């Protein structure tokens, strides 16, 4: 098993870990390992992939029915077609 040396820990932090160790019936080393393990579990819980704002809104609002999904897809297709028609067109009244 490997060793880990942590340098420059404040006296207050070392004292807090020592007090926790005494309270929990552990050695200073065992208590430090327990705290590190707990921190690693907390970090891994937060390793979820990043989500977009749209994903967040989807959670807020109820899921779309199949008909609503089709309607939404149709609207998005119309928007995309309009965007493509307007692409490269000079702006009216823009001087």
C-alpha positions as a Python dict, from the first residue, in 0.01 Angstrom:
ca = {
    (1, 'X'): (0, 0, 0),
    (2, 'X'): (128, 347, -83),
    (3, 'X'): (199, 639, 145),
    (4, 'X'): (85, 997, 107),
    (5, 'X'): (256, 1296, 265),
    (6, 'X'): (59, 1618, 282),
    (7, 'X'): (270, 1922, 357),
    (8, 'X'): (182, 2260, 505),
    (9, 'X'): (-144, 2169, 675),
    (10, 'X'): (-250, 2445, 910),
    (11, 'X'): (-233, 2373, 1282),
    (12, 'X'): (-607, 2437, 1303),
    (13, 'X'): (-686, 2178, 1034),
    (14, 'X'): (-460, 1920, 1195),
    (15, 'X'): (-622, 1989, 1531),
    (16, 'X'): (-972, 1954, 1382),
    (17, 'X'): (-881, 1621, 1222),
    (18, 'X'): (-723, 1504, 1547),
    (19, 'X'): (-1039, 1597, 1741),
    (20, 'X'): (-1256, 1410, 1490),
    (21, 'X'): (-1023, 1112, 1511),
    (22, 'X'): (-1048, 1106, 1889),
    (23, 'X'): (-1425, 1145, 1878),
    (24, 'X'): (-1456, 859, 1625),
    (25, 'X'): (-1198, 635, 1794),
    (26, 'X'): (-958, 654, 1499),
    (27, 'X'): (-595, 738, 1456),
    (28, 'X'): (-511, 1069, 1293),
    (29, 'X'): (-406, 880, 978),
    (30, 'X'): (-723, 670, 966),
    (31, 'X'): (-942, 976, 1017),
    (32, 'X'): (-761, 1162, 737),
    (33, 'X'): (-813, 861, 505),
    (34, 'X'): (-1183, 850, 596),
    (35, 'X'): (-1220, 1221, 520),
    (36, 'X'): (-1039, 1183, 187),
    (37, 'X'): (-1256, 886, 92),
    (38, 'X'): (-1572, 1077, 180),
    (39, 'X'): (-1454, 1374, -29),
    (40, 'X'): (-1382, 1146, -325),
    (41, 'X'): (-1735, 1001, -310),
    (42, 'X'): (-1882, 1353, -300),
    (43, 'X'): (-1672, 1457, -599),
    (44, 'X'): (-1768, 1151, -804),
    (45, 'X'): (-2136, 1224, -739),
    (46, 'X'): (-2083, 1563, -904),
    (47, 'X'): (-1909, 1421, -1211),
    (48, 'X'): (-2235, 1407, -1404),
    (49, 'X'): (-2198, 1527, -1762),
    (50, 'X'): (-2273, 1893, -1823),
    (51, 'X'): (-2626, 1963, -1936),
    (52, 'X'): (-2760, 2230, -2163),
    (53, 'X'): (-3017, 2489, -2065),
    (54, 'X'): (-3265, 2304, -2286),
    (55, 'X'): (-3216, 1989, -2075),
    (56, 'X'): (-3293, 2193, -1766),
    (57, 'X'): (-3611, 2333, -1917),
    (58, 'X'): (-3719, 1986, -2021),
    (59, 'X'): (-3705, 1879, -1656),
    (60, 'X'): (-3912, 2178, -1549),
    (61, 'X'): (-4189, 2132, -1799),
    (62, 'X'): (-4383, 1813, -1847),
    (63, 'X'): (-4260, 1584, -2122),
    (64, 'X'): (-4411, 1641, -2464),
    (65, 'X'): (-4657, 1392, -2599),
    (66, 'X'): (-4582, 1229, -2934),
    (67, 'X'): (-4819, 1469, -3111),
    (68, 'X'): (-4655, 1770, -2942),
    (69, 'X'): (-4310, 1640, -3039),
    (70, 'X'): (-4421, 1615, -3402),
    (71, 'X'): (-4571, 1965, -3388),
    (72, 'X'): (-4253, 2102, -3235),
    (73, 'X'): (-4041, 1931, -3503),
    (74, 'X'): (-4262, 2085, -3773),
    (75, 'X'): (-4227, 2432, -3624),
    (76, 'X'): (-3849, 2392, -3603),
    (77, 'X'): (-3840, 2277, -3967),
    (78, 'X'): (-4035, 2589, -4070),
    (79, 'X'): (-3798, 2812, -3873),
    (80, 'X'): (-3495, 2646, -4031),
    (81, 'X'): (-3643, 2679, -4383),
    (82, 'X'): (-3714, 3050, -4323),
    (83, 'X'): (-3364, 3102, -4191),
    (84, 'X'): (-3217, 2941, -4503),
    (85, 'X'): (-3433, 3157, -4730),
    (86, 'X'): (-3313, 3471, -4554),
    (87, 'X'): (-2946, 3370, -4556),
    (88, 'X'): (-2741, 3618, -4756),
    (89, 'X'): (-3038, 3843, -4833),
    (90, 'X'): (-2955, 4213, -4794),
    (91, 'X'): (-3121, 4377, -4498),
    (92, 'X'): (-3404, 4610, -4593),
    (93, 'X'): (-3370, 4969, -4481),
    (94, 'X'): (-3021, 4914, -4347),
    (95, 'X'): (-2794, 5200, -4453),
}
